[in-house]
Amino acid sequence: MLRVIHAFDVKPGVLEIPFIEWLDAQLDQITKRFGCLERKTWVFIDGIRGDYEKGKPEQRPKYLNEAFWPNQENADRFRQWLLSDEGKEFRQKWFSSVVNHTVLRYVEAPDWRPLTDD
């Protein structure tokens, strides 16, 4: 399973709620065509840099758009579509409306516990 998160802020001057509603509806529809298993948009509350004792508050992007893919190939096919002429209009509207954009891709960590006979 591959997890992809887009972290971003909505660009000043863009109507935030209508844009997020549009983006969610479009991504729900489009990503399903490429095998996305589930996706959600989260609102980031707060964060710190450092540990819990000495950490300092740190500003992070407000929105986290999360998608679960069965494998990297499905996510890559969506990315290829996004970069294609067919995805151009959607891509331009999406990325011209956001700032502080970052993409994070995760896979489940292997089980590091030793195998024993216990």
C-alpha positions as CSV (number, residue, x, y, z in Angstrom):
1,M,0.0,0.0,0.0
2,L,1.3,3.5,-0.9
3,R,0.1,6.6,0.9
4,V,0.5,9.9,-0.8
5,I,-0.1,13.2,1.0
6,H,-0.2,16.7,-0.6
7,A,0.3,19.4,2.0
8,F,-0.6,22.9,0.9
9,D,-2.1,26.2,1.7
10,V,-4.8,27.9,-0.4
11,K,-3.3,30.9,-2.2
12,P,-4.5,34.3,-0.8
13,G,-7.4,35.6,-2.9
14,V,-8.7,32.1,-3.7
15,L,-12.1,31.4,-2.0
16,E,-10.9,28.6,0.3
17,I,-14.1,26.5,1.0
18,P,-15.3,26.4,-2.6
19,F,-11.8,25.6,-3.8
20,I,-11.4,22.7,-1.3
21,E,-14.9,21.4,-2.2
22,W,-14.0,21.5,-5.9
23,L,-10.7,19.8,-5.4
24,D,-12.1,17.0,-3.2
25,A,-14.9,16.3,-5.7
26,Q,-12.5,16.3,-8.7
27,L,-9.9,14.1,-6.9
28,D,-12.6,11.7,-5.7
29,Q,-13.8,11.2,-9.3
30,I,-10.4,11.2,-11.1
31,T,-8.3,9.1,-8.7
32,K,-10.9,6.3,-8.6
33,R,-10.3,5.8,-12.3
34,F,-6.6,5.0,-11.5
35,G,-7.4,2.6,-8.6
36,C,-7.2,4.9,-5.5
37,L,-8.6,3.0,-2.6
38,E,-9.5,5.9,-0.4
39,R,-8.8,9.6,0.0
40,K,-9.5,12.4,2.4
41,T,-8.6,16.0,3.1
42,W,-7.5,16.9,6.6
43,V,-7.0,20.3,8.2
44,F,-3.8,20.6,10.1
45,I,-4.2,21.9,13.7
46,D,-0.6,22.5,14.9
47,G,2.9,21.2,15.0
48,I,6.2,21.5,16.7
49,R,9.9,21.2,15.7
50,G,11.9,19.2,18.2
51,D,10.9,17.1,21.1
52,Y,7.9,17.5,23.5
53,E,10.1,19.2,26.2
54,K,12.0,21.7,24.1
55,G,10.0,21.8,20.8
56,K,8.9,25.1,19.3
57,P,5.6,25.7,17.5
58,E,6.1,25.7,13.8
59,Q,3.7,26.9,11.0
60,R,2.8,24.1,8.6
61,P,0.5,24.0,5.5
62,K,-3.1,24.0,6.6
63,Y,-4.4,21.2,4.3
64,L,-3.3,17.6,4.0
65,N,-4.8,15.8,1.1
66,E,-4.3,12.1,1.7
67,A,-4.7,9.2,-0.8
68,F,-4.3,5.4,-0.3
69,W,-3.1,3.5,-3.4
70,P,-2.8,-0.3,-3.8
71,N,0.7,0.1,-5.2
72,Q,3.1,2.6,-6.7
73,E,2.1,1.7,-10.3
74,N,-1.5,3.0,-9.7
75,A,-0.3,6.2,-8.2
76,D,2.2,6.7,-11.0
77,R,-0.5,6.3,-13.6
78,F,-2.5,9.1,-11.9
79,R,0.6,11.2,-11.9
80,Q,1.2,10.5,-15.6
81,W,-2.4,11.5,-16.3
82,L,-2.0,14.7,-14.2
83,L,1.0,15.7,-16.4
84,S,-0.8,14.8,-19.6
85,D,-2.6,17.1,-22.0
86,E,-5.9,15.6,-20.7
87,G,-5.0,16.5,-17.1
88,K,-3.7,20.0,-18.0
89,E,-6.8,22.1,-17.1
90,F,-7.3,20.3,-13.8
91,R,-3.6,20.5,-12.9
92,Q,-3.4,24.2,-13.8
93,K,-6.5,25.1,-11.7
94,W,-5.2,23.0,-8.7
95,F,-1.7,24.3,-8.6
96,S,-2.5,27.9,-9.5
97,S,-4.7,28.0,-6.4
98,V,-2.2,26.6,-3.8
99,V,1.1,27.7,-2.2
100,N,3.5,25.9,0.1
101,H,2.8,22.6,-1.7
102,T,4.7,19.5,-0.8
103,V,4.1,15.9,-1.8
104,L,5.0,13.1,0.6
105,R,4.9,9.4,-0.4
106,Y,4.9,6.6,2.2
107,V,4.9,2.9,2.3
108,E,4.4,0.7,5.4
109,A,7.7,0.1,7.3
110,P,8.9,-3.5,7.4
111,D,8.5,-5.4,10.6
112,W,11.9,-5.1,12.2
113,R,11.1,-7.5,15.1
114,P,13.3,-10.6,14.9
115,L,11.5,-13.9,14.0
116,T,11.7,-16.3,16.9
117,D,10.3,-19.7,17.8
118,D,8.4,-18.2,20.8
